[in-house]
Amino acid sequence: RKEVEQDPGPFNVPEGATVAFNCTYSNSASQSFFWYRQDCRKEPKLLMSVYSSGNEDGRFTAQLNRASQYISLLIRDSKLSDSATYLCVVNKGYSSASKIIFGSGTRLSIRP
Amino acid sequence: DTGVSQNPRHKITKRGQNVTFRCDPISEHNRLYWYRQTLGQGPEFLTYFQNEAQLEKSRLLSDRFSAERPKGSFSTLEIQRTEQGDSAMYLCASSLEGQGARSEQYFGPGTRLTVT
């Protein structure tokens, strides 16, 4: 089992729809969590950190469920420009960079 | 532009040649990371520096790979005797570590290596 697992997709949804994806992690001691967005042949860009209480940034909402060991990303009122791959990142420990694990990403395609 | 920069952006080399990549992090960031990414996968950790000290290296980093960050600012990643399996995007990231920091990493545009 991979340490960080994501549904690769692609998720193909119409513009304006709400879409959500999850990311599961295997290490219950994981400390911090992030969502990154990566466009084709570009570098990952930080979308948002995920806080224990959940957090929202405009149309994007991130949630953490420690009991079930997953994080989620919800995108409301999706735009064409949201089409990208979304990478889940889990940090198993603050003191060691090698404990930062990236998922393989979920591809999202928004159609007009 | 005050983001992370990497040079070159693309490198095509013949098998067996040596290549060197450079990364300039965000100036106030004390941590610098190197990752490798292949198609359809997330970035895989290679190594990282806290200031000028190289603190960890992944098992992915064979003896042919070496990284330096001599003055705690820019870093170089060298691959000796390149192999076709080294073809990938090499990403550099930086972060500010310290009290209250959450390891938010900012990536450079990457160096795409093709070994023929």
Interface residues (C-beta under 8 A of the other chain):
Chain A: V4 P8 S32 F34 K42 E43 P44 K45 L46 S49 L87 N91 Y94 S96 A97 S98 I100 I101 F102 G103 S104 G105
Chain B: R31 Y33 Y35 G40 Q41 G42 P43 E44 F45 Y48 L55 E56 S58 L91 R102 S103 E104 Q105 Y106 F107 G108 P109 G110
